[in-house]
Amino acid sequence: MTAGQRIRGLMVCGMALAALAACGNRSQPAIEISAQSAQQIYLAGEAELAANRPDRAAELFTEIERLYPYSEWAKRGLIMAAFAYHLDRDYEQSRAAAQRFIDFYPADADAAYAQYLLALSYYDQINLVGRDQGLTYQALQALRAVVERYPDSEYATTAMMKFDLAFDHLAGKEMEIGRYYLKRGHYSAAINRFRVVVEDFQTTSHTPEALHRLVESYVALGLFDEAQTAAAILGYNYRGSPFYAESYELLRGVELVPDVVGDSWLSSVYRRTIRGEWL
C-alpha cells in the first residue's frame, strides 16, 4: 500500500482511530518513546493525525527515523512525516522530509508521492498574484519533475493541472505589472511586460488581453504598424474575444484596421501563428 493510499485510509477511519487513541490514553500510563517499538510509534503518529494534531504526528514519525534508522518503519514514517508537516503548513520541514525520502528511496513506490508533496510545498504558498514569484518558479520545476519522472503515477495528472495553474499565475504577474505601467503612461515598460506574455506564456488565459494592451500601448506611442499587427494576431486567434472588439474599435478611431504591417517581432509571431507553430 502506498503512502497516498494509507493517507486516504486515515481520512476515512480517522474518527475511529482518534476514539481508540483516546480510550488507550485513559487506561494506560504514558510510555517513554524510546521504549516503544517502531510500529507503536508509527501507530501513535497515525492516531495524532486522526485527532487533527499534525504537528505532534510529524514529531512522532520523525522519531522513528531517529530511533530505528534504515528500518521499513523509518521509511514509512519519513513519507508520513512529510505529509504531516505539510498538513501543519510547515512547508520547509515537509519539503526537507520529502527530499530525504527521494534521496534515500528513489525507486520506492512512494517516491512519486514524495515528489508530489515536495512540489505542493511550493505550490500551496502561491496564493496572491502580488507575491514574490520565486516560489512559483520552484513549484513549476517540482511539478514538472512529477510528470517527467513518474508519468504513470496517480499524481501526474494532478501535477500537470497545477503546473498549468502556476504557469498562468506567472503570466498574471506580468500582466499586473504591465497594466501598472500602462496606466501611468510608461508605454515602453508596459510593452516589455505584455511581450513576455505573448512570447513566453502564449498558452495561458492572459494572452488575449496582452495583445489588446499592446494595441493600446503602440497606438499611444504612434507606432501604428505594431498596433495593427498585434490586433491582427488577436483577431486570428481570438476573434470572439471582447478584447478583439475593443482593439478593433481603437484602431478604427485612428482610421486603421487590423493588418500585418512592417517587420516587427509581432510580424514574426503572426507568421508562426499562420504556420501553426504558435498556439
C-alpha positions in Angstrom: 0.0 0.0 0.0 1.4 3.4 -1.0 1.6 6.5 1.3 -1.2 8.1 -0.7 -3.5 5.1 -0.1 -2.6 4.9 3.6 -3.4 8.6 4.0 -6.8 8.2 2.3 -7.5 5.3 4.6 -6.6 7.5 7.6 -9.1 10.2 6.4 -11.9 7.5 6.2 -11.3 5.9 9.6 -9.8 9.0 11.4 -12.6 9.3 13.9 -12.4 5.7 14.9 -8.6 5.9 15.4 -9.0 9.1 17.5 -11.5 7.4 19.7 -9.4 4.3 20.2 -6.3 6.5 20.9 -8.3 8.5 23.5 -9.5 5.3 25.2 -6.0 4.0 25.3 -4.7 7.2 26.8 -7.2 7.0 29.6 -6.5 3.3 30.5 -2.7 3.2 30.1 0.1 5.3 31.5 2.4 7.1 29.1 5.4 5.1 27.9 8.8 6.7 27.2 9.0 6.9 23.4 12.5 5.3 23.3 11.0 2.2 25.0 8.4 1.8 22.2 8.8 -0.2 19.1 8.9 1.5 15.7 5.4 0.2 14.9 4.0 1.6 18.2 5.4 5.0 17.5 4.1 4.8 13.9 0.6 3.9 15.1 0.7 6.7 17.6 1.6 9.1 14.8 -1.4 7.9 12.8 -3.6 8.5 15.9 -2.3 12.0 16.2 -3.1 12.6 12.6 -6.6 11.3 13.1 -7.0 13.6 16.1 -6.1 16.6 13.9 -2.7 17.1 15.6 -0.4 17.0 12.6 2.4 18.8 14.4 2.6 16.1 17.0 2.2 13.4 14.4 5.2 14.8 12.4 7.3 14.7 15.5 6.4 11.0 16.2 7.1 10.0 12.6 10.4 11.7 12.7 11.3 10.0 15.9 11.1 6.6 14.1 13.8 7.7 11.7 16.0 8.7 14.6 15.4 5.6 16.8 15.1 3.0 14.1 17.1 4.3 11.1 17.1 2.3 7.8 14.1 0.2 9.0 11.0 -0.3 7.0 9.1 1.7 9.6 11.6 4.5 9.3 10.9 4.6 5.6 7.1 4.7 6.1 7.5 7.2 8.9 9.5 9.5 6.7 6.9 9.9 4.0 4.2 10.3 6.6 6.3 13.0 8.3 6.4 14.9 5.0 2.6 14.6 4.8 2.0 15.6 8.4 4.3 18.6 8.1 2.5 19.7 5.0 -0.8 19.3 6.7 0.5 21.6 9.5 1.6 24.1 6.9 5.3 23.7 7.9 6.3 23.7 4.3 10.0 23.9 4.8 10.1 20.8 7.0 7.7 18.9 4.7 9.9 19.7 1.7 13.0 18.5 3.7 11.4 15.2 4.6 10.1 14.6 1.1 13.5 15.3 -0.3 15.2 12.9 2.1 12.7 10.2 1.1 13.5 10.8 -2.6 17.3 10.7 -1.9 17.1 7.6 0.2 14.4 5.6 -1.6 14.3 6.8 -5.2 12.9 3.5 -6.5 10.2 3.1 -3.8 6.6 3.1 -4.8 6.1 6.2 -2.6 8.8 8.2 -4.4 6.2 9.7 -6.7 4.1 10.9 -3.8 7.2 12.3 -2.1 8.0 14.3 -5.2 4.4 15.5 -5.4 4.5 16.6 -1.7 7.7 18.5 -2.4 6.0 20.3 -5.3 3.0 21.1 -3.1 5.3 22.6 -0.5 5.9 25.4 -3.1 2.6 25.4 -4.9 0.4 25.8 -1.8 2.2 29.0 -0.9 1.2 30.6 -4.3 -1.9 32.5 -3.1 -1.5 36.1 -4.3 -0.5 37.4 -7.7 1.4 40.2 -6.0 3.6 37.7 -4.1 7.3 37.1 -5.0 7.4 34.8 -7.9 10.4 32.7 -6.8 8.1 30.1 -5.2 6.1 29.9 -8.4 9.2 29.0 -10.5 10.2 26.4 -7.9 6.7 25.0 -7.9 6.8 24.7 -11.7 10.1 22.9 -11.6 9.0 20.4 -8.9 5.6 19.8 -10.6 7.4 19.1 -13.9 9.6 16.6 -12.1 6.5 14.7 -11.0 5.2 14.5 -14.6 8.6 13.7 -16.2 9.9 11.2 -13.6 6.6 9.5 -12.7 4.3 9.9 -15.8 2.3 6.7 -15.0 1.7 7.6 -11.3 -1.6 8.7 -9.9 -0.2 12.1 -9.2 1.0 13.0 -12.8 -2.4 14.3 -14.0 -3.0 16.5 -10.9 0.6 17.8 -11.1 0.0 18.8 -14.8 -3.1 20.7 -13.8 -1.3 22.5 -11.1 1.6 23.2 -13.4 -0.8 24.9 -15.8 -2.3 27.0 -13.0 1.1 28.0 -11.8 2.2 28.9 -15.3 -1.0 31.0 -15.6 -0.1 32.7 -12.3 3.3 33.9 -13.7 1.6 35.3 -16.7 -0.9 37.1 -14.4 2.1 38.7 -12.6 3.5 40.1 -15.8 0.0 41.4 -16.7 -0.4 43.1 -13.4 3.0 44.9 -13.8 2.2 45.8 -17.4 -1.2 47.3 -16.5 0.5 49.3 -13.8 3.0 50.8 -16.3 0.3 51.4 -18.9 -2.0 53.3 -16.6 0.9 55.6 -15.7 1.9 56.2 -19.3 5.1 54.2 -19.2 4.3 52.6 -22.5 7.7 51.1 -23.4 7.9 49.4 -20.0 4.3 48.1 -20.4 5.1 46.7 -23.8 8.0 44.8 -22.4 5.8 43.0 -19.9 3.0 42.3 -22.4 5.5 41.0 -24.9 6.7 38.4 -22.3 3.2 37.1 -22.0 2.7 36.9 -25.8 6.0 35.2 -26.4 6.6 33.1 -23.3 3.1 32.5 -21.9 1.0 32.3 -25.1 -0.9 29.2 -23.9 -2.3 31.0 -20.8 -5.6 32.8 -20.4 -3.9 36.2 -20.4 -2.8 36.2 -24.0 -5.9 38.0 -25.5 -5.6 40.8 -23.0 -1.8 41.1 -23.5 -2.3 41.5 -27.3 -5.0 44.2 -26.7 -2.8 46.1 -24.2 -0.1 46.0 -26.9 -2.5 47.6 -29.3 -3.3 50.3 -26.7 0.4 50.9 -25.9 1.5 51.1 -29.6 -1.3 53.4 -30.5 -0.4 55.7 -27.6 3.2 55.8 -28.9 2.1 56.3 -32.6 3.6 53.0 -33.6 0.7 52.0 -35.8 2.3 49.2 -37.7 2.9 47.3 -34.5 -0.6 48.2 -33.2 -2.2 46.8 -36.4 -0.2 43.6 -36.3 -1.0 43.0 -32.6 -4.7 43.4 -33.4 -4.3 41.0 -36.4 -2.9 38.3 -34.2 -5.6 38.9 -31.7 -8.2 38.6 -34.4 -6.7 35.5 -35.9 -6.6 33.6 -32.6 -9.4 35.2 -30.5 -11.9 36.8 -32.9 -14.7 36.2 -30.4 -12.9 37.8 -27.5 -14.2 41.2 -26.2 -10.6 42.3 -26.3 -10.5 42.0 -30.0 -13.7 44.1 -30.3 -12.0 46.8 -28.2 -8.8 46.7 -30.2 -10.8 46.9 -33.5 -12.7 50.0 -32.2 -9.5 51.6 -31.0 -7.9 51.2 -34.4 -11.0 52.5 -36.2 -10.6 55.6 -34.0 -7.3 56.4 -35.8 -8.6 55.2 -39.2 -6.8 51.9 -39.2 -7.7 48.2 -39.3 -6.1 45.0 -38.0 -3.4 44.0 -40.5 0.1 42.6 -40.6 2.3 45.6 -41.4 6.1 46.1 -41.2 8.6 43.6 -39.9 8.5 43.8 -36.2 8.7 41.0 -33.6 4.9 40.8 -33.9 5.1 40.1 -37.6 7.3 37.1 -36.8 4.7 35.9 -34.2 2.0 36.3 -36.8 3.9 34.2 -39.4 4.4 31.5 -36.8 0.7 31.6 -36.0 -0.2 31.0 -39.7 2.1 28.1 -39.9 0.6 26.6 -36.7 3.8 26.9 -34.7 2.3 29.2 -32.1 -0.8 28.5 -30.0 
